[in-house]
Amino acid sequence: MLSSLNADGLETQEHLLRLKFQKDAIHRFVIESTHTVKGSPPATVSMRVTRRILEVKDARARIETRLDDLNFGDTDPRNALFAKLTGSSWRGWIDDRGRFEALTLVPPKDLPRLLLPMAEQLKRLLPGRTLPLPQAAQRVGDDWLIAAKDLAASPDGSWAKSAKGGLQCTLVSINAKRATIAITVEAPLGVQKNLTGKGQMVVNLSTGVLESFRLKNRLTLKTKVAGDASRTEILQDYRLNSQPGVTP
């Protein structure tokens, strides 16, 4: 199909961004998050997960995303404790816009009860969040907002109901398989906090997979102690990359 161009040289053809799922498809993800506080060395948490499509029904898919590894750094003492969470999985349905429905976290059967609260923290990690595609068709250059409350796993955004702002998205390019989307975030978190950032994600529409994700944030904290004002900056770098797994 031929596309016309507007005065700015952008395509005027509209694209309905929707995911297509393949039953039994397997994808492996590497997710890394690096935090740097000014004056301190950077700290990186890495996670490896495997996602399997269990069932496809209409435009929805039932998925299982299993935690394969969670690492806080080579010498971090938390690694031995969190290793007990290996095998935890996120299970539930996802629609063709990438929105989760009733996603639940299933911990390992032999997980000690004392570690169950720690398992609950996994719900806040990226595999338990959603980056929904826009409802309306988009042209290259069009913008839309993913509200902060829509980044949570549950449909009502239970843990993010009070959050403001969100991710401002722009469709950069698209073809039959992939959509490249630029991300900008500016979220005032009160008088003393402000979060800004930029990044990009690539969505493989033909397989229903977030192929890559990169977001660099700057969190600014302003505090006042005994009349003296101070300013702290925390740099956050989130990265995700995926690759097809072996389908049995």
C-alpha positions, 0 to 999 in steps of 0.5 A: 500500500502506498502512503502519502506524505504531509508537509513535514514529510511524515506518512499520513497512513494510519496503523492500528498497532495490534499484537499477534500471538503464536501458541507454544512460542517461547521468548527469553528476556534479559532485563537490567536496571542500573541505578547511580547516585551521584558520588557512589558507584552504579548498582545493577540488578539483572533478571532473566525470564522465559515467556511461553504462550500457553493458549491463544483465543481470539485476540488474547493469549494466556501466557506464563513468564518464568523467572530464571535468574535474579542477580544483584551483582557478583558479590551481593549477599542478597543473591543466595536469598533471592535464588530461592525465588527462581521458578516463580512465574507470572501467569494470566491473559494478555490482549492484543494491545498488550494489556494484562488481565488478572495476572497472578504471581505463582511462587515456587512450591517449596518457597519458605513461607517467610519469603512470601512477602519477598515474592510479592515484590516481584509483582512490581518488576517489568514482567509484571507490568504492561506497556499497552498499545494505543486504542486508536490507529496512529500515523508516524509522528503521532503521540499518545500517553500511557498513564502511570496507572496503566503500567501496573499489572492489574486492570485497575492499576491497583498499586499505581492509582495515585501516580501522576504522569506517565510515558509519552509515546511517539510512533517513530517507524513501522513495517509489517512486523515491527513498530519503533516507539520513542518514549519520554517521561516527565512526572512530578512526584510532589514538591520535592521530587521530579522524574524525567527521562527518554528512551525507545522500545521496539515491539514485534507485532507479528509475534506479540513480543516487546523486542527491546526497551531502553529508558534513561531516567533522572530522579531529582530529590530536593530536601531541606535539613535544619534550613539547608537545602540539598539536591540529590540526583539518581540516574536510572537506566532500564534495558530489556532485550529478547530473543526467540527460545526453542519451541518444543 
